Amino acid sequence: MSIEQSFGGCGKRNSAGSQFWPAIAVFILMLELSFVLPPLAYGQQAEADSFLLDNVRVIVGDGSVLESAAMLIEGGSIVAVGPRSEIEPSLSVDVIDLSGKTVIPALIDSHAHLGYEGHTSWGAQNYNRENLIDHLQRYAYYGFSAVFSAGSDPDGLAFEVQQAQLSGEFSAARFLFAAGMAPPGQGPNDQFLAHAIEVEQQTGQRILYGVDSVEQAVESVRQIAAKNIPVIKIWVDDRGGSQRKLAPVLYRAIANEALANGIEIYAHQQYAQDMPDLLEAGVTGFLHGRIGVDLGPEIAKQIAAAKAFVVPNMGLGELRREAIGSDQFLRASLPESVAARLGESGQRLVNPSRVEAREMELRASFAHLLDANVDIVLGTDAGAVPDHFFGYTGHRELEIFVRLGMTPMQAIQAATSKPAQRLGLADLGLLQPGYSADFVVLDEDPLEDIRNTRSISSVYLNGKMLDRSSLATGFVK
């Protein structure tokens, strides 16, 4: 099956988002298996086809909570949620009592870069099929159902991994990706750029589309459209003078042609001041919020009026100053040598101080976005630099959201229903009938303390419980 056949149709701009997940054509692969079910994927336990979770707090994902509720799962989907008295499962259904526990939709990371992190090293030498699957399984281990890798993946290999996942070869967070576009030989940070170019050379596959003229911009978008890739990430950043910033005339040409082909444009922008013109051009998402004094109420209102979303991306700067190797939540998925390297040092502190004036600026800017009802969406930039880890950083980002002014409920929505809507994942992000049974069982209530998203008892993807213990054993080797 060709690359072009394997990827889903494009969504409408400023709607529920692009349809990332490959279309039904890929299920031809299943028929080619002579109707034999695939073997059980690594890290996935056998589970009854139908079961009922009982006596559990259900955080739906839309801002509502059901106390002492029940949730019926059949064939990988949620078929009923509500009071136990209103749900009548068959006698053969297993009933699992979850008294005292909380269920939330599985989380979604809307900004990452898979493939380059090797945990003991970082770079192009690590980018291969096995490492991509490892990263997706790490996301699943931490309770994620999907991740969007933003413009740094060779398209042929990315499609291959998507197809393998759909055919049941492995169980993990869903893999979504975009094409990348910038001036020729530009885009990601200087270190990352060299490695992305090396991966292109190693695989003979396209990652970055360099555009230097309106004609190139239009032709590049048409090439991406022919592959049915529904999102283009553009870089509008001169990297402190080391690169050339994508000019407005070029990103407008990109956006216009993308609109004609049903493709959405997400931007890595240098400053908050770049956002108004990018919005006018047709950008629908910002993968770096540039939260701070420059993102005031007027820009926030413009973002809301354009129905665009913002990924604040705060942890990328914060966590590099913290002794994260001391965090047991992270240590569970790292080799001991890596955790030790990230322990307390002159560069990393257990409790790094924060400048209060800067905190006040961040909280004020964050409040402007909240007051304007801008869709704030979870994204971490995990994998873009060494030691910014998959899954773990998502939980830490939610802590920052709450510190800056979100309620825990708003933070959960920012990590579940909002990214699902934006990424076109119509069956994820909510615990409602008809949705995929992708959820996380927590020992503690995250509405009392957002750090309780760490209290993972179990993770279910497509109605199957993930074998987190086996996954962790493989991670720490």
C-alpha angles and dihedrals in degrees: 000000000000126000090248093057097048104062128079129249122275123261130225121271117254090011129102088309138264122314099245100166113091116262128252091273090082090063086074081082089066092054090051088062088071091247092294111140114241118255117267109281121243111266094023124108126214108258137181113268090232129032140152125226108209137191093014135138107241119203098196099199097241096083097275131112130204114203121210089359136154131228123199119208124194127172094347095309136098109247101173139011126180144065113357090234090063096051119078112186122183118266091254094062116110113236117213115196109215099176110171094013132110129219122207131175112267111267128251127213111210098189126041141122114226130196105035102077113091097169091226090046139008130218150063092315089071098051109109141115095271093051092050090054090047090054093048090050091050088055090051091049089058093049103266124142098188143011132195114217105206115224103310105096130099102244100223095052091044091054090047092055091047091053093047090053093049091049090058098252092135139001117232144114112312114265117229125174144176139210116253126227133185139126111307112291092004139098122080120060112291095261093045092045093060091051094046090053089049091053089051089053093045095050101030086227132123124257107148126039111205115209125189101161141029089254091054091047093054094044093048092052090050091052090051091047090053088059091050093237102157102200134050120197114208126197115218099176134106092205093231093313098311093104140034117257117233105256122236092241089058099045089047090054090048092050094046093052091043090055090053089053098042093250123141124222122220118187138215097201128187100221140012087245088066092062103078095056092043089052091051089051091055107263110157102189140032116209093195115045096201086211112192145080093322093058098072134160096284095056090043090055091048091052091050093047090052090049090232125149132229130215104201093201095194101150095066090073099034104047096054087069094050130086092239091163087076092060109102090204089064097034089063089072102037134079110253092245091057093047090050091052090055095050128109115316142137089285098039126050130187090230109016114196122245125214106244095214090056091046090054090052092050094048092048093050092046089051090054090057092047093046090051091050092238114172103251109195132193116253130148111185084230112179096022091106131018119282098015096121135213119253096355093071091054092062090047091050090056089054089055091049091056093043089055095051114286120124115237088252091055090049092052091051089049088057099042126021098022097054090041090056093045095047094046094246095149095176098048138068100047136071097223136120112286095028125114113266094248108142146133126233111214128196092212135041112259090199088069093047124000089216086072088081081082092063092089114174096171142342124220124196118185089349094305124114113237116232094232093172093059091046093051091050089057093045097056097050 
